[in-house]
């Protein structure tokens, strides 16, 4: 029975970490990317034809905790709970890559043909965020959560 309980707790911990990462992403985006590390993030708010941008350094930085947790919880000492936190962080990173880089910014030309109202709202919120090309006065800093105020007038964002 304890094996099933451990599995359940690990799934719950990975899911909670995934959801918590939205707060981490929002906070980091608003106060760090649009703060003292604007020097990296500015490239993301400017039109360009480069494949990579300085802002992509954040993906490397944000992957380090997940990599460290994977390594420590499997190689150094087995700890399924730390591994679950690493999986939650990694899962959020995959979501971010698919949603932000592929669906919204079209780094790979693919977008679902049938989209829910919520996915359209998330896309619209991100486009509204990109209306500003400066670090001040931004809005819509999150990725998973898009309030109803960002509902697009048409559903084909």
TORROKOL-973542 format. One record per atom (N, C-alpha, C): x, y, z. Coordinates in Angstrom, 2 decimals, always signed. Layout:
N
R    east   north      up
R       X       Y       Z
...
***
This chain:
157
R    east   north      up
R   +0.82   -1.21   +0.00
R   +0.00   +0.00   +0.00
R   +0.85   +1.26   +0.00
R   +1.98   +1.24   +0.71
R   +2.82   +2.43   +0.75
R   +3.39   +2.77   -0.63
R   +3.58   +1.77   -1.49
R   +4.05   +2.03   -2.85
R   +3.03   +2.84   -3.63
R   +1.75   +2.48   -3.51
R   +0.70   +3.23   -4.20
R   +0.57   +4.64   -3.65
R   +0.72   +4.77   -2.33
R   +0.66   +6.09   -1.71
R   +1.82   +6.96   -2.19
R   +3.00   +6.40   -2.28
R   +4.16   +7.14   -2.78
R   +3.93   +7.59   -4.22
R   +3.41   +6.70   -5.06
R   +3.13   +7.05   -6.45
R   +2.10   +8.18   -6.51
R   +1.04   +8.07   -5.72
R   +0.01   +9.11   -5.70
R   +0.60  +10.45   -5.25
R   +1.40  +10.43   -4.19
R   +2.01  +11.66   -3.69
R   +2.97  +12.26   -4.72
R   +3.69  +11.40   -5.43
R   +4.62  +11.90   -6.46
R   +3.87  +12.54   -7.61
R   +2.77  +11.94   -8.03
R   +1.95  +12.54   -9.10
R   +1.37  +13.87   -8.64
R   +0.88  +13.90   -7.42
R   +0.33  +15.13   -6.84
R   +1.40  +16.21   -6.73
R   +2.59  +15.84   -6.30
R   +3.69  +16.79   -6.15
R   +4.14  +17.32   -7.51
R   +4.22  +16.47   -8.51
R   +4.59  +16.92   -9.87
R   +3.55  +17.89  -10.41
R   +2.27  +17.58  -10.21
R   +1.19  +18.46  -10.69
R   +1.21  +19.79   -9.94
R   +1.40  +19.75   -8.62
R   +1.45  +20.99   -7.83
R   +2.65  +21.85   -8.24
R   +3.78  +21.21   -8.50
R   +4.96  +21.94   -8.95
R   +4.70  +22.59  -10.29
R   +4.08  +21.85  -11.21
R   +3.73  +22.39  -12.52
R   +2.89  +23.65  -12.37
R   +1.86  +23.59  -11.52
R   +0.99  +24.75  -11.31
R   +1.73  +25.90  -10.61
R   +2.59  +25.57   -9.65
R   +3.36  +26.59   -8.95
R   +4.31  +27.31   -9.91
R   +4.78  +26.60  -10.92
R   +5.69  +27.21  -11.89
R   +5.03  +28.36  -12.65
R   +3.71  +28.37  -12.74
R   +3.03  +29.51  -13.37
R   +3.27  +30.77  -12.54
R   +3.19  +30.65  -11.22
R   +3.49  +31.80  -10.36
R   +4.95  +32.20  -10.52
R   +5.86  +31.23  -10.54
R   +7.28  +31.52  -10.71
R   +7.51  +32.23  -12.05
R   +6.87  +31.73  -13.11
R   +7.03  +32.34  -14.44
R   +6.47  +33.76  -14.44
R   +5.28  +33.95  -13.86
R   +4.68  +35.29  -13.80
R   +5.59  +36.25  -13.04
R   +6.03  +35.85  -11.86
R   +6.88  +36.69  -11.02
R   +8.19  +37.02  -11.73
R   +8.83  +36.00  -12.28
R  +10.10  +36.19  -12.98
R   +9.92  +37.09  -14.20
R   +8.84  +36.87  -14.95
R   +8.58  +37.66  -16.15
R   +8.37  +39.13  -15.78
R   +7.55  +39.37  -14.77
R   +7.20  +40.75  -14.41
R   +8.35  +41.49  -13.73
R   +9.02  +40.83  -12.78
R   +9.98  +41.55  -11.94
R  +11.44  +41.34  -12.32
R  +11.75  +40.30  -13.05
R  +13.15  +40.06  -13.43
R  +13.35  +40.34  -14.92
R  +12.52  +39.71  -15.76
R  +12.67  +39.93  -17.20
R  +12.33  +41.37  -17.59
R  +11.30  +41.93  -16.94
R  +10.95  +43.32  -17.21
R  +11.57  +44.23  -16.14
R  +12.59  +43.70  -15.46
R  +13.34  +44.44  -14.46
R  +14.81  +44.46  -14.83
R  +15.64  +43.96  -13.90
R  +17.08  +44.09  -14.09
R  +17.66  +43.23  -15.21
R  +16.93  +42.22  -15.70
R  +17.41  +41.42  -16.83
R  +16.68  +41.76  -18.13
R  +16.15  +42.99  -18.20
R  +15.55  +43.46  -19.44
R  +16.57  +43.40  -20.58
R  +17.83  +43.52  -20.25
R  +18.89  +43.48  -21.25
R  +18.85  +42.16  -22.03
R  +18.39  +41.08  -21.41
R  +18.20  +39.79  -22.11
R  +16.82  +39.76  -22.78
R  +15.79  +40.18  -22.05
R  +14.41  +39.99  -22.49
R  +14.01  +40.96  -23.61
R  +14.67  +42.10  -23.68
R  +14.33  +43.11  -24.69
R  +14.30  +42.51  -26.10
R  +15.20  +41.59  -26.39
R  +15.27  +40.98  -27.72
R  +13.97  +40.29  -28.09
R  +13.22  +39.86  -27.09
R  +11.96  +39.17  -27.33
R  +10.83  +40.13  -27.69
R  +10.98  +41.39  -27.35
R   +9.96  +42.41  -27.63
R  +10.30  +43.24  -28.86
R  +11.32  +42.86  -29.59
R  +11.71  +43.58  -30.80
R  +11.52  +42.68  -32.00
R  +11.14  +43.26  -33.11
R  +11.02  +42.50  -34.35
R  +12.43  +42.20  -34.86
R  +12.61  +40.96  -35.31
R  +13.90  +40.55  -35.84
R  +13.70  +39.32  -36.72
R  +14.72  +38.94  -37.43
R  +14.63  +37.74  -38.25
R  +15.66  +36.70  -37.83
R  +16.10  +36.75  -36.58
R  +17.05  +35.77  -36.06
R  +16.31  +34.53  -35.58
R  +16.94  +33.39  -35.70
R  +16.36  +32.15  -35.17
R  +16.37  +32.18  -33.65
R  +17.47  +32.62  -33.08
R  +17.60  +32.71  -31.63
R  +17.65  +34.17  -31.22
R  +17.30  +34.40  -29.96
R  +17.37  +35.75  -29.40
R  +18.00  +35.65  -28.02
R  +18.52  +36.76  -27.54
R  +19.17  +36.75  -26.22
R  +18.21  +36.24  -25.14
R  +16.94  +36.51  -25.29
R  +15.91  +36.04  -24.35
R  +15.95  +34.52  -24.16
R  +16.43  +33.78  -25.15
R  +16.49  +32.32  -25.05
R  +17.45  +31.84  -23.96
R  +18.29  +32.73  -23.46
R  +19.17  +32.36  -22.34
R  +18.35  +32.00  -21.11
R  +17.15  +32.58  -20.98
R  +16.30  +32.25  -19.84
R  +15.93  +30.76  -19.84
R  +15.72  +30.18  -21.00
R  +15.39  +28.75  -21.06
R  +16.53  +27.92  -20.47
R  +17.75  +28.31  -20.76
R  +18.90  +27.59  -20.19
R  +18.95  +27.75  -18.67
R  +18.75  +28.97  -18.20
R  +18.78  +29.24  -16.76
R  +17.66  +28.47  -16.05
R  +16.45  +28.51  -16.62
R  +15.31  +27.87  -15.97
R  +15.38  +26.35  -16.02
R  +16.17  +25.80  -16.92
R  +16.29  +24.34  -16.98
R  +17.24  +23.80  -15.91
R  +18.10  +24.64  -15.35
R  +19.09  +24.19  -14.38
R  +18.49  +23.55  -13.12
R  +17.45  +24.13  -12.50
R  +16.89  +23.46  -11.32
R  +16.34  +22.06  -11.64
R  +15.69  +21.93  -12.77
R  +15.15  +20.62  -13.15
R  +16.28  +19.62  -13.38
R  +17.31  +20.03  -14.10
R  +18.45  +19.15  -14.36
R  +19.11  +18.75  -13.04
R  +19.31  +19.72  -12.15
R  +19.93  +19.44  -10.85
R  +19.09  +18.46  -10.04
R  +17.77  +18.65  -10.04
R  +16.89  +17.74   -9.30
R  +16.89  +16.35   -9.91
R  +16.87  +16.25  -11.24
R  +16.95  +14.93  -11.89
R  +18.25  +14.23  -11.49
R  +19.34  +14.95  -11.57
R  +20.65  +14.37  -11.25
R  +20.72  +13.93   -9.79
R  +20.41  +14.86   -8.88
R  +20.53  +14.57   -7.46
R  +19.60  +13.44   -7.03
R  +18.37  +13.46   -7.50
R  +17.37  +12.50   -7.01
R  +17.49  +11.12   -7.68
R  +18.35  +10.98   -8.67
R  +18.53   +9.66   -9.30
R  +19.96   +9.15   -9.17
R  +20.96  +10.01   -9.30
R  +22.36   +9.58   -9.29
R  +22.95   +9.65   -7.88
R  +22.75  +10.77   -7.20
R  +23.36  +10.96   -5.88
R  +22.64  +10.11   -4.84
R  +21.35  +10.28   -4.73
R  +20.54   +9.48   -3.80
R  +19.12   +9.43   -4.35
R  +18.54   +8.26   -4.38
R  +17.19   +8.17   -4.96
R  +16.19   +8.82   -4.03
R  +15.46   +9.79   -4.58
R  +14.42  +10.48   -3.83
R  +13.27  +10.75   -4.79
R  +12.20   +9.96   -4.72
R  +11.10  +10.11   -5.67
R  +10.38  +11.46   -5.55
R  +10.44  +12.08   -4.39
R   +9.74  +13.35   -4.20
R  +10.50  +14.49   -4.90
R  +11.82  +14.51   -4.75
R  +12.61  +15.51   -5.48
R  +12.53  +15.27   -6.98
R  +12.51  +14.01   -7.37
R  +12.37  +13.68   -8.79
R  +11.03  +14.21   -9.32
R   +9.99  +14.11   -8.51
R   +8.67  +14.61   -8.91
R   +8.67  +16.11   -9.10
R   +9.39  +16.83   -8.24
R   +9.50  +18.29   -8.40
R  +10.24  +18.59   -9.71
R  +11.30  +17.85   -9.98
R  +12.02  +18.02  -11.24
R  +11.15  +17.76  -12.45
R  +10.30  +16.73  -12.34
R   +9.37  +16.41  -13.44
R   +8.35  +17.53  -13.62
R   +7.86  +18.11  -12.52
R   +6.92  +19.23  -12.61
R   +7.53  +20.44  -13.29
R   +8.77  +20.76  -12.93
R   +9.46  +21.90  -13.56
R   +9.70  +21.61  -15.04
R  +10.17  +20.40  -15.34
R  +10.41  +20.01  -16.73
R   +9.13  +20.07  -17.55
R   +8.03  +19.59  -16.98
R   +6.74  +19.59  -17.69
R   +6.29  +21.00  -18.00
R   +6.48  +21.92  -17.06
R   +6.13  +23.32  -17.32
R   +7.00  +23.87  -18.44
R   +8.26  +23.52  -18.45
R   +9.16  +23.96  -19.52
R   +8.72  +23.47  -20.88
R   +8.26  +22.21  -20.95
R   +7.76  +21.67  -22.22
R   +6.50  +22.42  -22.64
R   +5.59  +22.67  -21.68
R   +4.38  +23.44  -21.99
R   +4.75  +24.81  -22.53
R   +5.68  +25.47  -21.86
R   +6.12  +26.80  -22.29
R   +6.66  +26.75  -23.71
R   +7.50  +25.78  -24.00
R   +8.08  +25.65  -25.34
R   +6.98  +25.50  -26.39
R   +6.04  +24.59  -26.14
R   +4.97  +24.34  -27.12
R   +4.06  +25.56  -27.24
R   +3.60  +26.08  -26.11
R   +2.66  +27.20  -26.16
R   +3.33  +28.48  -26.65
R   +4.39  +28.88  -25.99
R   +5.00  +30.18  -26.26
R   +5.78  +30.21  -27.56
R   +6.70  +29.28  -27.73
R   +7.59  +29.34  -28.89
R   +6.96  +28.80  -30.17
R   +6.12  +27.77  -30.05
R   +5.54  +27.16  -31.25
R   +4.17  +27.76  -31.57
R   +3.23  +27.66  -30.65
R   +1.85  +28.10  -30.95
R   +1.76  +29.62  -31.08
R   +2.32  +30.38  -30.13
R   +2.17  +31.83  -30.16
R   +3.15  +32.48  -31.14
R   +4.44  +32.23  -30.96
R   +5.43  +32.93  -31.77
R   +5.82  +32.21  -33.06
R   +5.24  +31.05  -33.29
R   +5.39  +30.34  -34.56
R   +6.85  +30.08  -34.96
R   +7.70  +29.76  -33.98
R   +9.08  +29.41  -34.32
R   +9.11  +28.13  -35.15
R   +8.14  +27.29  -34.94
R   +7.85  +26.17  -35.83
R   +6.45  +26.46  -36.33
R   +6.25  +26.48  -37.61
R   +4.96  +26.91  -38.19
R   +3.89  +25.84  -37.96
R   +3.25  +25.92  -36.79
R   +2.14  +25.02  -36.48
R   +1.26  +25.71  -35.45
R   -0.01  +25.62  -35.66
R   -0.98  +26.12  -34.70
R   -2.22  +25.24  -34.84
R   -2.78  +24.79  -33.72
R   -3.97  +23.93  -33.81
R   -5.08  +24.63  -34.58
R   -5.70  +23.89  -35.48
R   -6.81  +24.47  -36.26
R   -8.02  +24.71  -35.38
R   -8.34  +23.74  -34.55
R   -9.46  +23.89  -33.61
R   -8.87  +24.27  -32.26
R   -9.26  +25.46  -31.78
R   -8.73  +25.95  -30.51
R   -9.88  +26.28  -29.58
R   -9.68  +25.99  -28.33
R  -10.69  +26.33  -27.33
R  -10.69  +27.85  -27.12
R  -11.76  +28.34  -26.52
R  -11.84  +29.76  -26.19
R  -10.70  +30.13  -25.25
R  -10.37  +29.20  -24.36
R   -9.31  +29.50  -23.40
R   -7.94  +29.62  -24.09
R   -7.64  +28.72  -25.03
R   -6.37  +28.81  -25.75
R   -6.31  +30.12  -26.54
R   -7.41  +30.50  -27.16
R   -7.46  +31.78  -27.87
R   -7.22  +32.95  -26.90
R   -7.78  +32.85  -25.70
R   -7.60  +33.89  -24.70
R   -6.13  +33.97  -24.28
R   -5.49  +32.82  -24.11
R   -4.07  +32.82  -23.74
R   -3.21  +33.44  -24.84
R   -3.50  +33.11  -26.07
R   -2.76  +33.67  -27.21
R   -2.97  +35.17  -27.26
R   -4.21  +35.61  -27.13
R   -4.53  +37.04  -27.17
R   -3.83  +37.80  -26.04
R   -3.84  +37.23  -24.85
R   -3.17  +37.87  -23.71
R   -1.69  +38.06  -24.00
R   -1.08  +37.08  -24.63
R   +0.33  +37.19  -24.94
R   +0.58  +38.25  -26.01
R   -0.31  +38.32  -26.99
R   -0.18  +39.37  -28.01
R   -0.34  +40.76  -27.38
R   -1.26  +40.89  -26.44
R   -1.44  +42.16  -25.74
R   -0.17  +42.50  -24.97
R   +0.45  +41.50  -24.36
R   +1.71  +41.73  -23.64
R   +2.77  +42.29  -24.59
R   +2.80  +41.81  -25.82
R   +3.82  +42.22  -26.78
R   +3.53  +43.55  -27.46
R   +2.41  +44.17  -27.16
R   +2.15  +45.51  -27.71
R   +3.18  +46.51  -27.20
R   +3.65  +46.29  -25.98
R   +4.66  +47.17  -25.38
R   +6.04  +46.69  -25.79
R   +6.88  +47.61  -26.21
R   +8.24  +47.28  -26.60
R   +9.25  +47.84  -25.60
R   +8.73  +48.22  -24.42
R   +9.58  +48.71  -23.35
R   +9.34  +47.85  -22.12
R  +10.21  +47.98  -21.13
R  +10.04  +47.16  -19.94
R   +8.95  +47.70  -19.01
R   +8.57  +48.94  -19.16
R   +7.54  +49.54  -18.30
R   +6.16  +49.40  -18.93
R   +5.15  +49.38  -18.06
R   +3.76  +49.45  -18.50
R   +3.21  +48.18  -19.11
R   +3.87  +47.06  -18.90
R   +3.38  +45.80  -19.47
R   +2.21  +45.23  -18.70
R   +1.59  +44.25  -19.29
R   +0.51  +43.51  -18.64
R   +0.52  +42.08  -19.17
R   -0.27  +41.22  -18.56
R   -0.40  +39.81  -18.97
R   +0.95  +39.11  -18.96
R   +1.50  +38.93  -17.77
R   +2.83  +38.33  -17.64
R   +2.80  +36.82  -17.50
R   +1.64  +36.22  -17.31
R   +1.56  +34.78  -17.11
R   +1.46  +34.00  -18.41
R   +1.41  +32.67  -18.29
R   +1.29  +31.81  -19.46
R   +0.10  +30.86  -19.34
R   -0.10  +30.25  -18.20
R   -1.22  +29.33  -18.02
R   -2.53  +30.05  -17.74
R   -2.44  +31.13  -17.00
R   -3.65  +31.82  -16.56
R   -3.86  +33.08  -17.39
R   -4.98  +33.14  -18.05
R   -5.35  +34.33  -18.82
R   -6.75  +34.75  -18.38
R   -6.87  +35.86  -17.66
R   -8.19  +36.33  -17.20
R   -9.13  +36.62  -18.37
R  -10.42  +36.63  -18.08
R  -11.44  +36.86  -19.11
R  -11.27  +38.20  -19.82
R  -10.63  +39.15  -19.18
R  -10.44  +40.47  -19.81
R   -9.62  +40.37  -21.09
R   -8.92  +39.24  -21.29
R   -8.12  +39.06  -22.51
R   -8.86  +38.24  -23.57
R  -10.14  +38.10  -23.38
R  -10.97  +37.42  -24.39
R  -10.93  +38.23  -25.67
R  -10.56  +37.59  -26.77
R  -10.48  +38.30  -28.05
R  -11.88  +38.54  -28.58
R  -12.04  +39.62  -29.32
R  -13.35  +39.93  -29.92
R  -13.75  +38.88  -30.95
R  -12.76  +38.40  -31.72
R  -13.04  +37.29  -32.63
R  -12.31  +36.06  -32.11
R  -12.75  +34.89  -32.47
R  -12.19  +33.66  -31.89
R  -11.04  +33.11  -32.71
R  -10.61  +33.78  -33.76
R   -9.50  +33.29  -34.58
R   -8.24  +34.11  -34.38
R   -7.78  +34.17  -33.15
R   -6.57  +34.93  -32.81
R   -5.40  +34.37  -33.58
***
